[in-house]
């Protein structure tokens, strides 16, 4: 009680099959949104412009506050503060991290533990990764970088489509 609306959160897998988050509900009060669990316990206060699921990723919710995006989990803990222009999942597993774009349109990868995996300084990042390496674009050049920032194959290829092992 005490909310204007209470709604289940819809999500879709990579094949666009619909499913619902099974441990939180979206609530609204006076035009702002929050989250509660199924017992009615408030997980997030109604202070966000919007809260939505990340397509295909369980228990990760995109929050919008003052025009910037952040990320919370299914118990209301903040994964990423509301500091980003865009947040996208790196894969359908929250453990793999998130691609973030800052207000200067620079891109990086941040893990669920809030640690920076790939510095937020690149122009583009593909959701292609493996063995601790990621496909990034700096200027007009695609390359592979590791978590320490060491570059591999810089400027050697027009396209990188997969990373397999080493």
C-alpha positions in Angstrom: 0.0 0.0 0.0 1.0 3.6 -0.3 2.0 3.5 -4.0 0.3 4.8 -7.1 1.2 1.8 -9.1 2.8 -1.6 -8.6 4.1 -3.5 -11.7 6.0 -6.6 -12.6 9.3 -6.0 -14.4 9.4 -7.5 -17.9 12.6 -8.7 -19.5 13.5 -10.5 -22.8 16.2 -13.0 -23.6 18.3 -12.9 -26.7 15.6 -14.7 -28.7 13.1 -12.0 -27.5 11.2 -14.5 -25.3 9.4 -12.6 -22.5 10.0 -13.4 -18.8 9.4 -11.5 -15.6 11.8 -10.7 -12.8 10.9 -13.0 -10.0 12.0 -11.2 -6.9 11.2 -7.4 -7.3 8.3 -5.2 -8.3 8.4 -1.7 -9.8 6.5 0.8 -7.7 5.7 4.5 -8.3 4.7 7.4 -6.2 4.1 10.9 -7.4 5.7 10.3 -10.7 8.9 8.7 -9.3 9.9 5.0 -9.3 11.4 2.6 -6.8 11.6 -1.1 -6.1 10.0 -3.4 -3.5 10.4 -7.1 -2.9 7.4 -9.5 -3.0 6.8 -9.0 0.7 6.5 -5.3 0.2 9.8 -4.3 1.7 11.2 -1.2 0.1 14.5 -1.9 -1.7 14.8 1.5 -3.5 12.9 4.7 -2.5 10.7 6.2 -5.2 13.2 8.8 -6.3 14.1 7.7 -9.9 12.8 9.1 -13.2 12.7 5.5 -14.5 13.7 2.0 -13.6 13.9 -0.7 -16.2 15.5 -4.1 -16.8 18.7 -4.6 -18.8 17.6 -6.8 -21.7 18.5 -10.4 -21.1 20.3 -9.8 -17.8 18.7 -11.0 -14.6 18.7 -9.0 -11.4 20.3 -5.8 -13.0 18.1 -2.7 -13.2 18.9 0.5 -15.0 17.9 3.6 -13.0 17.6 7.1 -14.3 18.1 10.1 -12.1 18.7 13.7 -13.1 19.0 12.5 -16.7 21.9 10.1 -16.0 21.9 6.3 -15.7 23.0 4.0 -12.9 22.5 0.3 -12.1 21.1 -1.5 -9.0 20.6 -5.2 -8.2 17.7 -7.2 -7.0 18.3 -6.3 -3.3 18.5 -2.6 -4.0 22.3 -2.3 -3.8 24.0 0.2 -6.1 26.2 -1.4 -8.7 26.9 1.8 -10.6 26.0 5.3 -9.5 23.8 7.5 -11.7 26.8 9.0 -13.6 26.5 7.6 -17.1 25.0 8.6 -20.4 24.4 4.9 -21.3 24.9 1.5 -19.7 24.7 -1.7 -21.6 25.3 -5.3 -20.6 28.5 -6.9 -21.9 26.7 -10.2 -22.1 23.6 -11.9 -20.6 25.5 -12.7 -17.4 25.8 -9.8 -14.9 29.1 -11.3 -13.8 30.7 -10.3 -17.1 30.3 -6.6 -16.4 28.7 -3.6 -18.2 29.7 -1.3 -21.1 29.4 2.3 -19.9 29.4 5.6 -21.8 30.3 8.8 -19.9 29.2 12.4 -20.7 32.2 12.8 -23.0 31.0 9.8 -25.1 34.0 7.7 -23.9 33.4 4.0 -23.4 34.7 1.5 -20.9 33.8 -1.6 -19.0 32.9 -1.8 -15.3 32.4 -5.0 -13.4 29.6 -5.9 -11.0 32.0 -5.3 -8.2 32.3 -1.6 -9.3 35.9 -2.1 -10.5 37.0 -0.6 -13.8 37.8 -3.5 -16.1 38.6 -1.4 -19.2 39.4 2.3 -18.7 36.6 4.7 -19.8 38.6 6.3 -22.6 37.7 4.5 -25.8 35.4 5.5 -28.7 33.7 2.1 -29.0 33.7 -1.3 -27.4 32.2 -4.4 -28.9 30.5 -7.0 -26.7 33.3 -9.4 -27.7 35.7 -10.6 -25.0 37.7 -13.5 -23.8 40.6 -14.5 -21.6 40.5 -11.0 -20.0 40.7 -9.2 -23.3 38.3 -6.8 -25.0 37.8 -5.4 -28.5 37.9 -1.6 -28.5 38.2 1.3 -31.0 40.4 4.2 -30.4 40.1 6.8 -33.1 39.7 4.8 -36.3 41.7 1.8 -35.1 40.3 -1.4 -33.7 42.5 -3.3 -31.2 42.3 -5.8 -28.4 43.2 -4.5 -24.9 43.6 -6.4 -21.6 42.5 -5.3 -18.2 45.9 -3.6 -17.6 45.4 -1.5 -20.8 48.0 -3.4 -22.9 47.1 -3.2 -26.6 47.2 -6.2 -29.0 46.8 -6.2 -32.8 46.5 -2.4 -32.9 45.8 -1.2 -36.4 46.4 -4.6 -38.0 42.7 -5.5 -38.9 39.7 -3.6 -40.1 37.4 -5.8 -38.0 37.7 -8.1 -35.0 34.8 -10.5 -34.7 35.7 -12.9 -31.9 38.3 -13.8 -29.3 38.9 -17.5 -28.7 41.3 -18.5 -25.9 44.6 -16.7 -26.1 
